[in-house]
Amino acid sequence: MSCLVRLAAADGHRFTAWRSEPAGRAKGGIVVLHAVYGLALHIGDVCDRWAEAGYSAIAPALFDRVGRGQVHPYNATGGEAGRKYFAALGEAQILADVAACRDALRGAGKVAISGFCSGGSWAWTASARLDFDAQVNFYGSHVPARLDQTPRCPTIMHYGDSDHVVPMEKIALIRATHPAVTIHVYPGAKHAFLNPEQTAAYSAAAAPLAWQRSVEFLDRTFGAAR
């Protein structure tokens, strides 16, 4: 089960993070970046699921640099507040926190980067700027605006064809610009379709398939077996 830990970035900033460990020897590690709402319980659950799949997982509270312990509700007000928090952070600050999590996982072996929504956007940037061994990206919201950035590691992405944040024409643009990236599109799925806490968006059809594909991708990329 995930627990809250404290980590320190290279610039001295200390932040909270969810951390989950597998029961046996880890296949590798994965850094999980939260969506615009902050380090919600859903992200702790995602870390637990990665641990159940055999991976050490850490999810940093990126908003700790603006206000500690800030988690916003799943509504328009919460989304707007979260966007302001992300806007208050610089790329160097976010990547410093991500790098600290990656370094904390190096004992597990290879390390992947993952993220949801705005966290998926930063996972995309981290895969281009930092040293990671794989990327698992769930509906990265600003990826179409960052197509000049190229992942330096094998990458899998998941979008719904009813995503109001990243519509199909934008997904097609990602695919055309980065043909080496594997992109799965799920019929009828909306933005945030993996999160059961967002009941209006959750897809009982798409979520388990996207998760299965993600675990299989990481196992294959890391050459891992249990």
Beta strands, then each sheet from edge to edge (+ up, - down):
strand 1: 3-8
strand 2: 14-20
strand 3: 28-33
strand 4: 55-60
strand 5: 111-116
strand 6: 134-138
strand 7: 155-160
strand 8: 182-186
sheet 1: 1+ 2- 4+ 3+ 5+ 6+ 7+ 8+
end
